């Protein structure tokens, strides 16, 4: 049996995209060539690796075993490149960093700026995702580093503190709910679901989490409009158009125009964690990024 790195990377792309066509595109291969490579792998092993159906393709039991080994092998090759990079000028390393919405918008721009300046040879592939999905991707070895909420189960990973990130309810000082709350400093999320909300783009991990929390209460958020940033939400909320759920760090930037009320729900008092599968097994540059993010936490 003879597989090359192109075969293994192709199989990873197909498994992650759920489609041979999409996997071929990600691997920069023509579809006939990609299909032939998969058939060759299956013939060499004498076992089907993909279950093909109307909705695409997903790994069989044997395919899932191959996927685990393929990820391990490709990561070892990336680590080798990283270790050799210090001897070969111009060779760049790459880190795949997955984060929730709040980490990307509120904390990482400043935290990453100095690191990237001091590591010009490094590229960071920064992607947004929901915390529980990030945990699975990191555990599968498909990404190097994640930043997640401590509300999800992360016992399978190594974690390090990153930032406190409580969620708050915000509204214009003239909003009827602000008058109802008077001097109250806390509110349960269930009490806040009657007014219209100003929300974040529906594809964001942050908004999906808010919708899920409402659904657990048997309720739904009535979102009047969806905007692209926390800053835009603050501006519209300050006008009295609705209330909003925001990270406290984002809300405090507009504190003069807003009434900010903390949520009493346990899930809202969240902390952000850096998570990795095995810090010692990371490439050198990924370990350095983890160390930089941990130092950033210590100085915050």
Secondary structure, 3 states (H helix, E strand, C coil): CCCCHHHHHHHHHHHHHCCHHHHHHHCCCCHHHHHHHHHHHHHHHCCCCEEEECCEEEECHHHHHHHHHHHHHHHHHHHHHHHHHCCCCCCCEEEEEEECHHHHHHHHHHHHHHHHHHCCCEEEEEEECCHHHHHHHHHCCCCCEEEEECCCCCCCCEEEEEEECCEEEEEECCCHHHHHHCCCCEECHHHHCCCCEEEECCCCHHHHHHHHHHHHCCCCCCEEEEECCHHHHHHHHHCCCCEEEEEHHHHHCCCCCEEEEEECCHHHCCEEEEEECCHHHCCHHHHHHHHHHHHHHHHC
